Amino acid sequence: MVAIEGTLLEYLPKQFCFEFGNLQSQNVLIFVAGLGDRLATVPYLQALSAALNKIGWSLIQIEFTSSSIGWGTGSLERDNSEISSLVKFLKSEEGGSRKKLGIMGHSTGCQNTIYYFTRAKRDQDYIELDFGILQAGISDREAAYLLMSIDLIEEANALAKKYIDEGHPKELMPHKYTVNFFDTPINAYRWYSLYSKNGDDDYFSSYLTDDDLRSTYGKFDKPLLVLYSASDEYVPEFVDKELIMKRFQAATTPGMWSPYSRLVDGGLHALGKGSKPTAINEAVSTTIKFIESL
């Protein structure tokens, strides 16, 4: 068992975030994990926290309703509401009156990061963040090809759309489909969002058109760092990782794409066990260089 030093903060009633270490800096990188993750389950977080502390930054991971198995009945809109509440909390006196705030998504947390910058309502309650980082932002639909047949995916999509069209988006999908996804209860809306073409979660698929990509990356008005795992086990072999990175870059608002963006050599999806030993250090050091360059 590994003890992790830090502070648990309540940003909403009965909802918490975890600040790694004891620095409690005025500058914070907010971390949003992926499907099925909980606090500190992503392998590189302690290394990232230690490196951030050295440059005067803290790492705070949000725990929200979609954590663990909650993602199956959630949405990017709900996630964004809770992330926005955390941002508001961190800017408040109670939350430490933090100054600089960036956000880093891992896996499906990358959808949350993109949503905050490009889909969230820019109303009087919106608080600007200073930058975004995407680590292992990949297509959930294309990842599903590795877990079940395309025919079964489309069969499930047809059923999900039927539920939605009949006014039952919260209807749970049959177990024969959801058993392939950590045995998580998934409702019709979230299934269709994740696994249908151009669903609400579909930001990274290789079949997306240039216009599709410009509708997200092209709306970034803050610096963006993209770290794509070169050996990501959830990316099908037919996806050209170098090409997709070039397409992401071409679609991004001029001047917002960080030149530090890269394929992380030998990195699996979460940069953990089975990755090249240098993968975590490469991703962490690149993140630090990016933040220091701003």
N, C-alpha and C positions, 0 to 999 in steps of 0.2 A: 504494500500500500504506500502511495506517495502522498505526503501532506502538501497542500497547496496554500500558501500564505495569501491572504487578501481580505477584502471587506465585502459583506453582503449588504446591498442597498435596496430599500423598498421604493421603487419609482412610481408605483401605483398600488392601491390596496391589494395585498396578497400577491403582488407580482414584483420579482426581484431581478437585480442585475448583480454581477460579481466583478469587483475591481481587483485585479491581480496585483500582488505585492503591497507595499505600504507607502509608496511615493505620493499617491493622491495628488497628482499633478493638475495644473490648470489646463493642460493640453491632453486630450483624450482621443484614443482610437476606439470607436465602438465596433464590436465584433458580433456579426450575425452568422450563426452556424447553419448547417444544412438539415435536410430531412432526417429525423430520427435522433439528432444530436441533443445532448444536454450540456450542462455546464462542464467545461474543461474536457469534453470528449474528443475534440479535435487535437491531434497529437503535437502540433507545433506551438500551442498557445503559451506555454511557459517560456520557451525560447524567445518567442516574439515579445512577451512581456518584459523579459530581462533586457532585451536589446532596446526596447522603447524607453525603459527607465533610464538607460544610459544617455539618452538624448533629451531627457526631461519630459517624456510622455508616459501616460498611463494607458493600460488596456482594460476595457470594460466589456464583458460579454453580457448581452441581454438574454434573459430567460423570458420567453413570452408564451402565449397560449398555444402557439404552433410547435413548441419544443416537444421532444420525444415523439409521441404518436398524435399530438394535437394538430399536426399539419394536414392530416387527412380530412378534417372538417373545417379547415381554415381558408384563407384567401390572402393574396398580396395586399388587398385593401385593409383587412383586419390587422395584418402584421404591421403595415405602415402606420396605422393609428397608434399602435403600442410603441413602435420605434419613435414616433413623433413625441409621445408622452415621455419617453426616456430622455430625448433631446431637451425637451422643455424642463424636465427635472434637473438635468445636469447644468443647465444655464441658470437655474434658480439658486438662491442662497442656501436652501436646504440641501441641494445637490452639489454644492461646492463652488457655485459661480464660475463654472469652467469657461475658458476663453476659446481656444481652438478645438474644433471637433471634426473628426473625419470618420468615415464608416467603411468597414471591410466586410465583405460577404464571402463565405465559403460555400461552395456548391449552390444549393437553392437559395442560400443567403445572398447570392449574387443577384437574383431576381429582386430581392428586397432593396438592395443597393441601387439598382437601376430604377426601380419604381420611385424611390425617394427623390431622385434627381429629375426624372423625366415624366412621371405620371401623377405624382402627388399634387393636390390643389395648392396653388401658390396664393393662399389667402392670408389674412392678417395673422393667423396662428402659425404659418409656415416659418420655420427657422432654417436659414441656410447653413449647410455644412461646408467645410473647407475643401474636401476632396473625397474621392471614392476609390476603393480598391476591390477588384474582382479576383478571387482565387478559386480556380476550378469551376468557373461558370460554364456549364455544359447543358446540352439538351436533355431534359427529362424524357421526352418522347423517344429520342434516339437511344437513350440508355435503356429504355423499356424493351427495345428490340433484343437486348441481350438476356432478358428475363422471361419473355414470353413471345409466342409467335405473332407476326404482324396480323394474321387473321383474327387471333384472339383479342389483340389490342383494338382492332376496328370493330369487332363484335361488342366489346365493352364500351367503346366510344358511342356506338349507335344506341346502346341502352341508356348511357348517361345523357345523351342528347334528348332521348325520349322523355326521361324523367324531368329534365329541365324544361322542355317544351310544354309539358303537362303541368308545369308550375310546382314541381317538387325537386328543386335543386339540392335540398338537404337529404334526400333519400339515399340511404347507404347502398353501395354497390355490393353485389353478391360476393361471397367469400372466394369463389373459384377464381375471381380476378384479383382481389386484394391480397390473397395469400402470397402472391409473388412480390409484394412490396412490404416486407417486414411484418406481414400479417396485420397491417394497420387498417382500422376502419376508415374508409374513404367515401365521402359523399359524391353524388353525381357531379356537382359543380366543380369540385377540386379535381376529380378524375379528368373531366373534360378540359379543364384549364391546363393540366400538366401534360396530358397524353394525346390531345388532338392537335392537328395542324393549325397554327395561328391561335392557339388557346391563350388565355390571359397570362400564362407562365412561359410562353414560347418565345424566348429572347435569344437563344443560342444555336438553334438548329441549322444544319448545313444547307438545308433547302430554302431557307429564308431569302427573299429577294433583297437587292440593295436598298430598295425603298423601305422594306420591312426594317432593316437594320438602321437606316437613317431615322426612322420614327422613334428609336430609342437612343442609340449612341449619338445621333445627330442633334439631340436635345441637351446633351451635357454642357453645362456652363461652368463646371469646375474641373480641375485636373483629375484624370483617370489613369490608374495603373491596372494593367491586366496581367495576371500570372496564370498561365494555362499549363497544366501538368502534361509534360511531354509523353508520359507513359500512363495516362489516365485509363484505368481499367473499365470505366463506364462509358468510354467513347468508342463506338464501333470502328472497325478497321477501315471502313470506306470513308471516314471523315479525315480529310487532309488538315491536320492541325495547323501547319504553317500557313496554309491558304486561308483558313477561317480567321486566323489572327490578322492577316493582311486585310481581310474584308471588314473585320471589326474596326481596324484602324482607319480604313478609307471612309467608313460611315460616320466616324466620330467628328464632332465639331472641331474645326481647325484650331490647333493650339492646345487642345484639351488632352490629347492622347500623350501619355508619358513615354519618352524615349527609353525609359527603363523597363517598359513592358516586354515580356519574354515568355518563351516556353521554358519551364523549369526542367532541366535535364534529369531524366530518370525518375521524375516525380510521379507517384501514383496519385489518385484522386485527392486524398487528404495528406499526402506527403509522409505517410507513416510507414509501418513495417512493410518491407518489400521494395521500398523506394531506394534509389541510389543514396548512399550515406550522406552525400553532400546536398541533397535536395532541400532539406529544411533550412540549412544555412544559406543556400542560394536565395530562397524565397524571402527569408527574414532580412538578410543583408540588402536585398533589392528594395524591400519595403522601407527600410531605414534610409537608404539613399534617396528614394523618392520623396519621403517626408522632409528630409533635410534640404532638398532642392527647392522646396516651395517658399 
